[in-house]
């Protein structure tokens, strides 16, 4: 890895995230509008909360007239998975990173920025790279929200359906090349997918929120990995 | 209006805290090597859990999603840039829904 992980590199690495965020954010804007809540609610949610799933759920619960504390609790549980991701990033970020910037870049931790940053830079993550990545992802999310709220129904349904796969395709593009090269990565990825599928299928876990499902399967798979492959031998994957 | 704004601020707060605390508290701190290994594996584990089974319900019907999944895996194995993997996945789903 000889590349310098600059702000500009971060912006570039964020383009696939932006492509994936736009249609989802547009859908969010459309949904907020259809729900009949004031436009500024959708706008503020994207500016202040900046977390896809919980914004959809939030609007939905608002529509159903759910108590505020319950909405806040649901949001917390849905987004608790970022705790793991932020902990993992804290170790890949260079130790001499500017401390004053940490509270700012940590605001931008999402499933997508976390995975792109981790997979592209290993343990030499530069804080400027993260800033660039966050900026383009956050920009796309907010732009999409406005488009959904103000530019009518926009894209045809068939195109929107096809765009639904965008972020998943990006995750695949990040994981598969590493998994093809490294057995630990392959085992860990497959374990997580299998455990998550298991959790989704078992009626016992039917009441479990999406956030918990991801947290539990991620922890189990990473722990299995740490048990089977105690030395980290995959960093340059 | 105030009720909405306060609610959004509270939602933002509980979202921000788990994002912020570990990074601020743990960056530059030397952790036990087992824990560091575990944290190093989190990205791969998270990717596996994020992809599956969620991808199956991402396009409105499972068959087209499997088609997009296959295209994305094939393009990644061909070592194409992530941008092309994303474009190829979208195209595969679009074409599938168009013709089948």
Contacts between the chains, C-beta under 8 A, distances in Angstrom:
chain1	res1	chain2	res2	distance
A	15	B	83	6.3
A	16	B	82	4.9
A	16	B	83	5.4
A	16	B	86	5.0
A	19	B	83	7.7
A	19	B	86	5.9
A	20	B	86	6.8
A	37	B	4	7.6
A	38	B	1	7.7
A	38	B	4	7.1
A	40	B	1	7.9
A	40	B	4	7.7
A	41	B	4	5.2
A	41	B	8	6.9
A	44	B	4	7.7
A	44	B	5	6.8
A	44	B	8	4.9
A	45	B	8	5.7
A	45	B	11	7.4
A	48	B	8	5.4
A	48	B	9	6.4
A	48	B	11	7.6
A	48	B	12	3.8
A	49	B	8	6.6
A	49	B	11	5.0
A	49	B	12	4.7
A	49	B	15	5.3
A	50	B	12	7.8
A	50	B	15	7.4
A	51	B	15	5.1
A	54	B	11	6.8
A	54	B	15	6.6
A	58	B	11	6.1
A	62	B	7	7.9
A	68	B	3	7.7
A	68	B	6	8.0
A	68	B	7	5.1
A	68	B	10	7.3
A	71	B	7	6.5
A	71	B	11	6.8
A	72	B	7	7.2
A	72	B	10	4.8
A	72	B	11	5.8
A	72	B	14	5.8
A	73	B	14	8.0
A	75	B	11	4.5
A	75	B	14	5.6
A	75	B	15	6.1
A	76	B	14	3.9
A	76	B	15	7.5
A	76	B	18	7.8
A	79	B	14	7.1
A	79	B	15	4.5
A	79	B	18	6.2
A	79	B	19	7.6
A	80	B	18	5.3
A	81	B	18	7.9
A	81	B	46	7.6
A	82	B	15	7.6
A	82	B	18	5.0
A	82	B	19	4.6
A	83	B	18	3.8
A	83	B	19	7.7
A	83	B	21	7.3
A	83	B	22	6.0
A	84	B	42	5.6
A	84	B	46	7.3
A	85	B	42	6.7
A	85	B	46	6.6
A	86	B	18	6.8
A	86	B	19	5.3
A	86	B	20	7.1
A	86	B	21	7.2
A	86	B	22	4.1
A	86	B	23	4.6
A	87	B	22	3.7
A	87	B	23	7.7
A	87	B	26	6.0
A	87	B	39	5.7
A	87	B	42	7.6
A	88	B	39	4.4
A	88	B	40	7.1
A	88	B	42	4.0
A	88	B	43	6.4
A	89	B	22	7.9
A	89	B	23	5.9
A	90	B	22	5.3
A	90	B	23	4.6
A	90	B	24	8.0
A	90	B	25	7.6
A	90	B	26	3.8
A	90	B	27	4.4
A	90	B	29	7.7
A	91	B	26	6.9
A	91	B	27	7.8
A	91	B	31	6.8
A	91	B	36	5.9
A	91	B	39	5.2
A	91	B	40	7.0
A	92	B	40	7.7
A	93	B	23	7.2
A	93	B	27	5.3
A	95	B	27	6.9
A	95	B	28	4.1
A	96	B	28	7.3
A	97	B	27	6.0
A	97	B	28	7.4
A	99	B	24	7.8
A	99	B	27	7.6
A	102	B	20	7.8
A	102	B	23	5.4
A	102	B	24	4.8
A	102	B	27	6.0
A	103	B	20	5.7
A	103	B	24	6.0
A	105	B	23	7.4
A	106	B	16	7.9
A	106	B	19	4.9
A	106	B	20	4.3
A	106	B	23	4.2
A	106	B	24	6.6
A	107	B	16	6.1
A	107	B	19	6.3
A	107	B	20	7.0
A	109	B	19	4.4
A	109	B	23	7.4
A	111	B	46	6.9
A	111	B	50	5.6
A	114	B	43	7.0
A	114	B	46	7.2
A	115	B	43	5.6
A	115	B	46	6.4
A	115	B	47	5.6
A	115	B	50	7.5
A	118	B	42	7.8
A	118	B	43	3.7
A	119	B	43	6.2
A	119	B	47	7.9
A	123	B	40	7.3
A	158	B	94	6.8
A	158	B	97	5.7
A	158	B	98	7.2
A	159	B	94	6.8
A	161	B	59	5.0
A	161	B	60	4.5
A	161	B	64	7.5
A	161	B	93	7.0
A	161	B	97	6.4
A	162	B	59	6.6
A	162	B	64	7.8
A	162	B	68	7.7
A	162	B	90	5.0
A	162	B	91	7.7
A	162	B	93	4.2
A	162	B	94	3.9
A	162	B	97	6.7
A	163	B	90	6.0
A	164	B	58	4.3
A	164	B	59	4.7
A	164	B	60	7.1
A	164	B	93	7.7
A	165	B	55	6.9
A	165	B	58	5.1
A	165	B	59	5.4
A	165	B	65	6.5
A	165	B	68	4.1
A	165	B	69	7.8
A	165	B	72	7.6
A	165	B	89	4.9
A	165	B	90	6.1
A	165	B	93	5.1
A	166	B	86	5.3
A	166	B	89	6.9
A	166	B	90	5.8
A	168	B	50	7.8
A	168	B	51	5.8
A	168	B	54	6.8
A	168	B	55	4.1
A	168	B	58	5.5
A	168	B	68	7.5
A	168	B	69	7.4
A	168	B	72	7.3
A	168	B	89	7.2
A	169	B	68	6.5
A	169	B	71	7.9
A	169	B	72	4.1
A	169	B	85	5.4
A	169	B	86	4.7
A	169	B	88	7.3
A	169	B	89	3.0
A	169	B	90	7.0
A	170	B	82	5.7
A	170	B	85	7.0
A	170	B	86	5.2
A	171	B	47	5.2
A	171	B	50	5.4
A	171	B	51	4.8
A	172	B	51	6.1
A	172	B	69	7.1
A	172	B	72	4.1
A	172	B	73	5.9
A	172	B	76	5.6
A	172	B	85	6.4
A	172	B	89	7.4
A	173	B	72	6.5
A	173	B	75	7.3
A	173	B	76	4.9
A	173	B	80	7.7
A	173	B	81	7.9
A	173	B	82	3.9
A	173	B	85	3.4
A	173	B	86	6.7
A	174	B	47	6.1
A	174	B	82	6.5
A	175	B	44	6.7
A	175	B	47	4.2
A	175	B	48	6.9
A	175	B	51	6.9
A	175	B	76	7.9
A	176	B	72	7.8
A	176	B	73	5.7
A	176	B	76	3.7
A	176	B	77	6.2
A	177	B	76	5.6
A	177	B	77	7.6
A	177	B	79	6.2
A	178	B	44	6.9
A	179	B	44	7.6
A	180	B	76	8.0
A	180	B	77	6.1
A	184	B	41	7.5
A	184	B	44	7.9
A	185	B	44	4.9
A	188	B	41	5.4
A	188	B	44	4.5
A	188	B	45	5.2
A	188	B	48	6.7
A	189	B	44	5.2
A	189	B	45	7.2
A	189	B	47	6.0
A	189	B	48	3.7
A	190	B	48	6.4
A	191	B	45	7.3
A	191	B	48	6.9
A	192	B	44	7.5
A	192	B	45	4.4
A	192	B	46	7.2
A	192	B	47	7.4
A	192	B	48	3.1
A	192	B	49	4.2
A	193	B	48	4.3
A	193	B	49	6.6
A	193	B	51	6.3
A	193	B	52	3.7
A	193	B	53	7.6
A	195	B	49	7.4
A	196	B	48	7.3
A	196	B	49	4.4
A	196	B	52	6.2
A	196	B	53	6.5
A	197	B	52	6.0
A	197	B	53	4.7
A	200	B	53	5.5
A	213	B	49	7.5
A	214	B	46	7.1
A	214	B	49	5.0
A	214	B	50	6.6
A	217	B	45	7.3
A	217	B	48	7.6
A	217	B	49	4.2
A	218	B	42	6.3
A	218	B	45	4.5
A	218	B	46	4.8
A	218	B	49	5.1
A	219	B	45	7.6
A	220	B	45	7.9
A	221	B	41	7.5
A	221	B	44	7.7
A	221	B	45	3.7
A	221	B	48	6.1
A	221	B	49	7.0
A	222	B	38	5.3
A	222	B	39	7.7
A	222	B	41	4.1
A	222	B	42	5.0
A	222	B	44	7.7
A	222	B	45	4.2
A	223	B	38	6.4
A	225	B	37	7.8
A	225	B	38	7.6
A	225	B	41	4.1
A	225	B	44	7.2
A	225	B	45	6.9
A	226	B	34	6.1
A	226	B	37	4.8
A	226	B	38	4.2
A	226	B	41	6.0
A	229	B	37	7.7
A	230	B	33	7.9
A	230	B	34	6.7
A	230	B	37	6.2
A	231	B	37	7.1
A	232	B	36	7.3
A	232	B	37	4.8
A	232	B	40	4.8
A	232	B	41	7.6
A	234	B	40	7.7
A	234	B	41	8.0
A	234	B	44	7.6
A	235	B	40	7.0
